[in-house]
Amino acid sequence: MDYTEADLPVRIHHGEIVTLAGGKSVRFDSNGEAKDIFFGDEFNPSLQLFPGMDYEFEAGGAKYRLVPDFDDTMLVEKL
């Protein structure tokens, strides 16, 4: 399933995509408990997050946060 900024905050599952302001997209692949985070059409992950961590970034002039969980989900929210 694909989501847009209008759906935020949203908890996505492995392989789902959120398209944010300015057209930037974010998705993740599970690697055990770790989540490999991809922006856009990247082949290699930009970063790896574990449950209990979070990551803030900007896209299209807005700020967002990624928060992985122990299940196969990750929260994507606008700050």
C-alpha positions in Angstrom: 0.0 0.0 0.0 1.2 3.5 -0.7 0.5 6.5 1.5 0.9 10.3 1.1 1.6 13.1 3.5 -2.2 13.5 4.0 -2.2 10.1 5.8 0.3 11.1 8.4 0.8 10.0 11.1 0.8 6.5 9.7 2.3 3.2 10.7 3.7 1.5 7.6 4.7 -2.2 7.1 7.6 -3.7 5.4 7.6 -2.7 1.7 5.0 0.1 2.0 5.8 3.6 0.8 5.0 7.1 2.0 5.4 10.0 -0.4 6.1 13.2 1.4 6.2 16.9 0.5 8.3 17.6 -2.5 7.8 14.1 -3.8 10.4 12.5 -1.5 9.4 8.9 -0.6 10.4 6.7 2.4 10.1 2.9 2.9 11.9 0.2 4.9 12.9 -3.4 4.7 13.1 -5.5 7.8 16.5 -6.9 8.7 15.7 -8.9 11.8 14.6 -6.3 14.4 16.5 -3.6 12.4 14.8 -1.5 9.8 16.8 -0.6 6.7 15.5 2.9 5.6 15.4 3.9 2.0 14.6 7.3 0.6 13.4 7.6 -3.0 14.4 4.8 -5.4 17.7 4.0 -3.5 19.1 0.5 -3.9 21.1 0.7 -0.7 19.6 1.8 2.6 20.4 5.4 3.8 20.4 4.3 7.4 19.4 1.5 9.8 17.1 2.0 12.8 16.4 -0.3 15.7 13.3 -0.2 17.9 13.7 2.5 20.6 15.5 4.8 18.1 14.1 7.5 16.0 15.3 9.6 13.1 14.3 13.2 12.1 14.7 14.6 8.6 13.4 17.3 6.3 11.7 17.1 3.0 10.0 19.8 1.0 10.4 22.3 3.8 8.7 20.1 6.4 10.2 18.0 9.3 9.4 14.3 9.8 10.2 11.6 12.2 10.6 7.8 11.7 10.1 5.5 14.7 10.5 1.8 14.2 8.7 -0.8 16.4 9.5 -4.4 17.4 6.8 -5.7 15.1 7.1 -5.2 11.3 6.0 -1.6 11.4 7.4 2.0 11.5 5.7 5.2 12.5 6.1 8.1 10.0 4.9 11.4 11.4 5.1 15.1 10.6 6.6 17.3 13.3 
